[in-house]
Amino acid sequence: MKRSPLLARALAIAILIIALDQASKAWIVLAVMTPPRVIEVTSFFNLVLTWNRGVSFGMFNHGDPLPSWVLPLIALAIVAFLLGWLFRADRLPLAYGLGAIVGGAIGNLIDRLRVGAVVDFLDMHVAGYHWPAFNIADSAITLGVVVLIVDSLTGPSTGRERRSGLGRETRE
């Protein structure tokens, strides 16, 4: 598949994820969690409202002002790197995985820039143990990473070849 259709599909995935993420967060904050509470959906899944000012899984979520400007800068750098990689993607799974990660990263970045924290509201739990609350953007990032890992392990062998300094193909 040519790169431009891959790029267009990946960017469409990123835009769809951003739209779904932001719409779901607005719905949770403005309609569902007014007032904030825990809504039991199933025996293992709740809707909650948390404001994550830290990084993944709430790490460094202590109200320290440093992450409020450092984390968006790191997120922008990561998005720029991933977009550069996406522009060179030559396989559908790679492009889709990168598109999902970029969309999720931008969805969470919008929250950080708009309200200073990421809105998390999906709460999974089993036998009294709760996974940290997450959102659609987090899910897209996780799924995108899984796709990248699977693609790196199962992709065509040409993806694992590199050029030597002598101009002929070598295997890694």
Summary of the structure (lengths in Angstrom):
residues: 172
radius of gyration: 18.7
end to end distance: 24.4
largest distance: 66.0
contacts: 495
relative contact order: 0.17
helix: 60%
strand: 17%
